[in-house]
Amino acid sequence: MSWVWRMMLVAVVTVVPGAFVLLVSYLATRTMWEHWRLAQQEALVSGVPVTFRDVLATVHMKDVVQQARAAL
């Protein structure tokens, strides 16, 4: 991601009310999607069905922080 895009994102999160909540929602969704994709791959190999609750139990705050670093 270019430095211009990063600076625009920082400015929007700082200035616009509610942008921080929107950013955290985006990061949480991105993290859940990644965990869901990995769980589906493991389910195909093991043959055990995966539920949303199983995936949600595997998500930790450190994963969200890693996604934030990857996104920015």
N, C-alpha and C positions, 0 to 999 in steps of 0.2 A: 504494500500500500504506500502510496506516495506521501511525502511529508505535507503536501497541500491538503490532501484528503484528511489526514490526521488532525491538522490544525482546524479545519472546518468542523470536524466532529467534536473536537474539544470546545470550540466556540459555541456550537449549538447546545451541547450538554450544559455549558456554563450559563448561557443566556436564556434559553427557552425553558419556561416552567414545565415540569413533567418530562423533560427529555432524559433525565437520569433514570427515571422509572422505565421509560421506553428502551433505553440502552440495556438495562438489567434484564428486561423481558426478552429482548433480542438474544442476549447472551445465554439466558436460561433455555430458550427455545433451541438455540444452536447446540447447546450441550446435550439436551434431551434427544434431539434428532441424532446426534452422533452415537449416543449410548443405545438408542433404539436400533440403529443400523447394525452396530456390533452385536447386540443381543439377537437380532434376526439371523445374522450369519452363524452364531453359535447354535441357535435353535435348529438350523438346517443340518448342522453336523451331528448334534446330539439327538435330535428328534423330539425334544421337549418343547412344548409351546411356551411362549413368553407373553407375559401380560404387562400392561403399562405400569402396574404397581411394582412388579419386579424390577423394571428399568428405573423407576423413580427411586427405589431403595438403593440403587447403586450410585446415584449422583451425589457428589460432595461439593462443598464450596470451592475446594481447590481446583476441581474440574472447571467450574465457572470462571475462576480467575485465569486458568490456562487458556480458555476460550477467549477471554477478554484480551489477553496478551497476543493471541493469534490473530484476533480481529483488528487490533490496533497495531 
